[in-house]
Amino acid sequence: MTLETIRAARARIAPYVLRTPTLPRELLGSLLGRPVAAKLELLQHGGSFKARGAFNAMLSLGEAERAAGVVAVSGGNHALGVAYAARVLGLDATLIMPNVTPENYVAGTRAEGAEVVLVADIAAAFAEAERQAAAGRTLIHPFDDPRVISGQGTMGLELLEDVPDTTDIIASIGGGGMISGVITAVKALRPDIRIWGVETEGADAMSQALAAGQPVRLPAVTSISTTLGAPSVSERTLAIVRDAVEEVLVVPDAEAVRGVQVLAEQAKVVTEPAAGCTWAAALRLKDRLPADARVALILCGGNVSLADIERWRARFGIS
């Protein structure tokens, strides 16, 4: 992936995705003691950034590949993004999902017209997707695909256009596709910008990979942040993160839920814990950032219900 592939992706997907705003959030800034802006990617089609990579991958397919249809693995937002893009482009799509996938994701994926196949776990999901790919379908990988990563990187271009004086970007990490795309775009244009990653405990595949020097498969994903629930990262995303990210912070689920609450109250947006954890990371960095830092949070998704939030608040004793 390069700045050129990301710019090409932007032109390719522009008719199909929203250019989401990056807006100043003064109340968050008052809490952090520095200006804060939020990239509101939760407003994207499908409720998350995933449509960008899905469209770029599918629009890059040849005629025979399009006719054969696509298959993807997801326990959440990638399913919604792929299903939405496939419907808009008129492609047949099958989503392989673990049977523990929250019902809102399963129902939303089916509502877009995709076939959903539920299997025992994420390992079984990838095995089934690889079987279907061997039979002729095109696999749209959730993060280990240069076309997908380039699509996600278009967020970085937009963010810098909206807040060109940004000094620090905080982004969450699942398999690492989103942050890899953002890194590629941002560092090509502004190599001085600091980029920070954040994971939740129990969904920390990137942190474990960085410690081990290679991708590590988690025995189980135990975090409530199911959209960060990649069982492992890839060699590709690990290399990009290792070379360009200042640090990957790992926060407890409770802090991510507190972040969801603060973002709702102070930024006026309802986010998933996968986005709420960026605020938790910002607070951890408060005493480490320069006084003149200007922080941007990537709020990557908002596929969550008020009932979910209330259940999590009760679980963690958050008032």
C-alpha positions as CSV (number, residue, x, y, z in Angstrom):
1,M,0.0,0.0,0.0
2,T,1.2,3.5,-0.8
3,L,-0.2,7.0,-0.8
4,E,-0.9,6.5,-4.5
5,T,-3.0,3.3,-3.9
6,I,-5.0,5.1,-1.2
7,R,-5.6,8.1,-3.5
8,A,-6.7,5.7,-6.2
9,A,-9.0,4.0,-3.7
10,R,-10.5,7.3,-2.7
11,A,-11.4,8.1,-6.3
12,R,-12.7,4.6,-6.9
13,I,-15.0,4.5,-3.8
14,A,-16.1,8.1,-3.8
15,P,-19.5,7.5,-5.4
16,Y,-20.3,4.8,-2.9
17,V,-19.1,6.0,0.6
18,L,-19.7,9.0,2.7
19,R,-16.9,11.5,3.3
20,T,-17.4,11.6,7.1
21,P,-16.4,14.8,9.0
22,T,-13.7,15.3,11.5
23,L,-15.1,17.8,13.9
24,P,-13.7,19.7,17.0
25,R,-15.1,18.4,20.2
26,E,-14.6,21.3,22.7
27,L,-15.9,19.5,25.7
28,L,-13.5,16.6,25.2
29,G,-10.7,19.2,24.7
30,S,-11.5,20.8,28.1
31,L,-11.2,17.4,29.8
32,L,-7.9,16.5,28.0
33,G,-6.4,20.0,28.3
34,R,-5.7,20.1,24.6
35,P,-7.8,20.5,21.4
36,V,-9.6,17.3,20.5
37,A,-11.2,16.4,17.1
38,A,-13.2,13.3,16.3
39,K,-13.3,11.5,13.0
40,L,-17.0,10.5,12.9
41,E,-16.7,7.3,10.9
42,L,-19.6,5.8,12.8
43,L,-21.8,7.8,10.4
44,Q,-20.5,5.7,7.5
45,H,-22.7,3.3,5.6
46,G,-23.0,0.1,7.7
47,G,-22.2,2.1,10.8
48,S,-18.4,1.7,10.6
49,F,-15.4,2.3,8.4
50,K,-15.6,-1.2,6.9
51,A,-17.5,-0.2,3.8
52,R,-14.5,1.7,2.5
53,G,-12.3,-1.3,2.3
54,A,-15.1,-3.6,1.1
55,F,-16.0,-1.3,-1.8
56,N,-12.4,-0.8,-2.8
57,A,-11.7,-4.5,-2.9
58,M,-14.9,-5.4,-4.8
59,L,-14.5,-2.5,-7.3
60,S,-11.0,-3.9,-8.0
61,L,-12.3,-7.3,-9.0
62,G,-12.4,-8.6,-12.6
63,E,-15.6,-9.5,-14.3
64,A,-15.2,-13.2,-13.7
65,E,-14.5,-12.6,-10.0
66,R,-17.5,-10.4,-9.6
67,A,-19.7,-13.0,-11.3
68,A,-18.4,-15.7,-8.9
69,G,-19.4,-13.7,-5.8
70,V,-17.6,-12.9,-2.6
71,V,-17.1,-14.6,0.7
72,A,-16.0,-13.0,4.0
73,V,-15.4,-13.8,7.6
74,S,-16.7,-11.5,10.4
75,G,-18.2,-11.3,13.8
76,G,-19.3,-7.8,13.3
77,N,-18.7,-4.7,11.2
78,H,-16.9,-6.3,8.3
79,A,-20.0,-8.4,7.7
80,L,-22.2,-5.3,7.5
81,G,-19.7,-3.4,5.3
82,V,-19.2,-6.3,2.8
83,A,-23.0,-7.1,2.7
84,Y,-23.8,-3.4,2.0
85,A,-21.2,-3.0,-0.7
86,A,-22.2,-6.3,-2.3
87,R,-25.8,-5.2,-2.5
88,V,-25.0,-1.8,-4.0
89,L,-22.7,-3.4,-6.6
90,G,-25.0,-6.3,-7.3
91,L,-22.6,-9.0,-6.2
92,D,-23.6,-12.3,-4.4
93,A,-22.1,-12.4,-0.9
94,T,-21.8,-15.0,1.7
95,L,-20.7,-14.1,5.3
96,I,-19.3,-16.7,7.5
97,M,-19.9,-15.7,11.2
98,P,-19.2,-17.4,14.5
99,N,-22.4,-18.5,16.2
100,V,-21.6,-16.1,19.1
101,T,-22.0,-13.1,16.8
102,P,-24.4,-10.6,18.3
103,E,-27.8,-10.9,16.7
104,N,-27.9,-7.3,15.5
105,Y,-24.9,-8.0,13.2
106,V,-26.5,-11.2,11.9
107,A,-29.8,-9.6,11.3
108,G,-28.2,-6.5,9.7
109,T,-26.1,-8.6,7.4
110,R,-29.1,-10.6,6.3
111,A,-31.1,-7.5,5.8
112,E,-28.6,-6.4,3.2
113,G,-29.3,-9.5,1.2
114,A,-26.2,-11.5,2.1
115,E,-26.3,-15.2,2.9
116,V,-25.1,-15.8,6.5
117,V,-23.5,-19.1,7.5
118,L,-23.1,-19.6,11.3
119,V,-20.2,-21.8,12.4
120,A,-18.7,-22.9,15.8
121,D,-16.0,-20.2,16.1
122,I,-13.7,-17.8,14.2
123,A,-11.3,-20.6,13.3
124,A,-14.1,-22.6,11.7
125,A,-15.3,-19.4,10.0
126,F,-11.9,-18.9,8.3
127,A,-11.7,-22.6,7.3
128,E,-15.2,-22.4,5.6
129,A,-14.3,-19.1,3.9
130,E,-11.1,-20.7,2.6
131,R,-13.0,-23.7,1.3
132,Q,-15.5,-21.4,-0.5
133,A,-12.6,-19.4,-1.9
134,A,-10.9,-22.6,-3.2
135,A,-14.2,-23.3,-5.0
136,G,-14.2,-20.0,-6.8
137,R,-15.5,-17.2,-4.6
138,T,-13.3,-14.2,-3.9
139,L,-12.3,-13.8,-0.3
140,I,-12.6,-10.3,1.1
141,H,-10.3,-10.5,4.0
142,P,-11.2,-8.2,7.0
143,F,-7.7,-6.8,7.3
144,D,-5.0,-8.7,5.4
145,D,-5.6,-7.4,1.9
146,P,-3.9,-4.4,0.4
147,R,-7.1,-3.3,-1.4
148,V,-9.0,-3.4,1.9
149,I,-6.2,-1.5,3.7
150,S,-6.0,1.1,1.0
151,G,-9.7,1.7,1.3
152,Q,-9.5,2.2,5.0
153,G,-6.6,4.6,4.5
154,T,-8.9,7.1,2.8
155,M,-10.0,8.1,6.3
156,G,-6.5,9.5,6.9
157,L,-6.7,11.7,3.8
158,E,-10.0,13.2,5.0
159,L,-8.8,13.7,8.5
160,L,-5.8,15.7,7.5
161,E,-7.9,17.8,5.2
162,D,-10.3,18.6,8.0
163,V,-7.8,19.1,10.8
164,P,-4.4,19.7,9.2
165,D,-2.8,20.9,12.4
166,T,-3.3,17.5,14.1
167,T,-0.2,16.3,16.0
168,D,-1.5,13.0,17.4
169,I,-4.0,10.4,16.1
170,I,-5.5,7.7,18.3
171,A,-7.0,4.6,16.6
172,S,-8.2,1.3,17.8
173,I,-6.8,-2.0,16.5
174,G,-8.5,-5.3,15.7
175,G,-6.6,-7.1,13.0
176,G,-4.8,-3.9,12.2
177,G,-6.2,-3.1,8.7
178,M,-7.7,0.3,9.6
179,I,-4.7,1.7,11.5
180,S,-2.4,0.3,8.8
181,G,-4.2,2.3,6.1
182,V,-4.3,5.4,8.2
183,I,-0.6,5.1,8.9
184,T,0.2,4.7,5.3
185,A,-1.8,7.8,4.3
186,V,-0.9,10.1,7.2
187,K,2.8,9.3,7.4
188,A,3.3,9.9,3.7
189,L,1.9,13.4,4.1
190,R,2.8,14.3,7.6
191,P,5.6,12.0,8.9
192,D,5.8,14.1,12.1
193,I,2.4,13.1,13.3
194,R,2.4,10.6,16.2
195,I,0.0,7.7,15.8
196,W,-1.2,5.7,18.8
197,G,-2.9,2.4,18.8
198,V,-5.3,1.0,21.4
199,E,-6.8,-2.4,22.1
200,T,-9.0,-3.8,24.9
201,E,-7.9,-6.5,27.3
202,G,-8.9,-9.8,25.8
203,A,-8.7,-8.5,22.3
204,D,-5.0,-7.6,22.3
205,A,-3.6,-9.6,19.3
206,M,-1.4,-6.7,18.1
207,S,0.1,-6.1,21.5
208,Q,0.9,-9.7,21.9
209,A,2.4,-9.9,18.4
210,L,4.6,-6.9,19.1
211,A,5.9,-8.5,22.3
212,A,6.5,-11.9,20.5
213,G,7.9,-10.4,17.3
214,Q,5.4,-12.3,15.2
215,P,1.6,-12.8,15.0
216,V,0.2,-14.7,17.9
217,R,-3.1,-16.5,17.9
218,L,-5.3,-15.6,20.9
219,P,-6.7,-18.8,22.5
220,A,-10.0,-16.8,22.9
221,V,-11.3,-13.3,22.4
222,T,-12.8,-12.4,25.8
223,S,-13.3,-8.6,25.4
224,I,-16.8,-7.1,25.0
225,S,-15.3,-5.2,22.1
226,T,-16.3,-7.9,19.6
227,T,-15.5,-5.7,16.7
228,L,-11.8,-5.7,17.8
229,G,-12.0,-9.5,18.1
230,A,-9.5,-10.6,15.5
231,P,-7.8,-13.8,16.8
232,S,-4.5,-12.7,15.3
233,V,-3.0,-9.9,13.3
234,S,-1.1,-10.5,10.0
235,E,2.6,-10.2,9.2
236,R,1.6,-7.2,7.0
237,T,-0.3,-5.2,9.6
238,L,2.2,-6.1,12.3
239,A,5.1,-4.8,10.2
240,I,3.3,-1.5,9.5
241,V,2.3,-0.9,13.2
242,R,5.7,-1.9,14.5
243,D,7.5,0.6,12.3
244,A,5.2,3.6,12.7
245,V,3.1,3.5,15.9
246,E,4.3,5.2,19.0
247,E,2.8,2.6,21.3
248,V,-0.2,0.3,21.4
249,L,-2.0,0.8,24.7
250,V,-4.3,-1.9,26.2
251,V,-7.2,-0.8,28.3
252,P,-9.7,-2.8,30.3
253,D,-13.3,-3.2,29.0
254,A,-14.5,-1.0,31.8
255,E,-12.4,1.9,30.6
256,A,-13.7,1.5,27.1
257,V,-17.3,1.6,28.4
258,R,-16.5,4.7,30.4
259,G,-15.2,6.1,27.1
260,V,-18.5,5.3,25.4
261,Q,-20.3,7.2,28.1
262,V,-18.0,10.2,27.9
263,L,-18.3,10.3,24.1
264,A,-22.1,10.2,24.4
265,E,-22.2,12.9,27.0
266,Q,-19.4,15.2,25.8
267,A,-19.1,14.5,22.1
268,K,-22.8,13.8,21.5
269,V,-22.2,10.5,19.6
270,V,-23.1,6.9,20.5
271,T,-20.1,4.6,19.8
272,E,-19.0,1.1,20.3
273,P,-16.4,0.2,22.9
274,A,-14.0,-0.2,19.9
275,A,-14.3,3.6,19.6
276,G,-14.8,4.3,23.3
277,C,-11.4,2.9,24.0
278,T,-9.8,5.7,22.0
279,W,-10.9,8.2,24.7
280,A,-9.6,5.8,27.4
281,A,-6.3,5.9,25.6
282,A,-6.3,9.7,25.4
283,L,-6.8,9.9,29.1
284,R,-3.8,7.6,29.7
285,L,-1.7,9.8,27.4
286,K,-2.8,13.0,29.0
287,D,0.3,13.5,31.0
288,R,2.6,12.3,28.3
289,L,1.5,14.5,25.4
290,P,3.1,17.9,24.8
291,A,1.1,20.9,26.0
292,D,0.6,22.0,22.4
293,A,-0.7,18.7,21.1
294,R,-3.8,18.6,19.0
295,V,-5.4,15.2,19.2
296,A,-7.7,13.4,16.7
297,L,-9.7,10.3,17.7
298,I,-11.0,7.9,15.1
299,L,-14.4,6.9,16.2
300,C,-14.6,3.8,14.0
301,G,-18.1,2.5,14.6
302,G,-21.4,2.9,16.3
303,N,-23.2,-0.4,15.9
304,V,-24.4,-0.6,19.5
305,S,-27.7,-0.3,21.2
306,L,-28.6,1.6,24.3
307,A,-29.5,-1.7,25.9
308,D,-26.0,-2.9,25.3
309,I,-24.5,0.2,26.9
310,E,-26.8,-0.1,30.0
311,R,-25.9,-3.7,30.4
312,W,-22.2,-2.9,30.2
313,R,-22.5,0.0,32.7
314,A,-24.3,-2.3,35.1
315,R,-21.7,-5.0,34.7
316,F,-18.8,-2.7,35.4
317,G,-20.6,-0.6,38.0
318,I,-20.4,2.6,36.0
319,S,-22.9,5.3,37.1
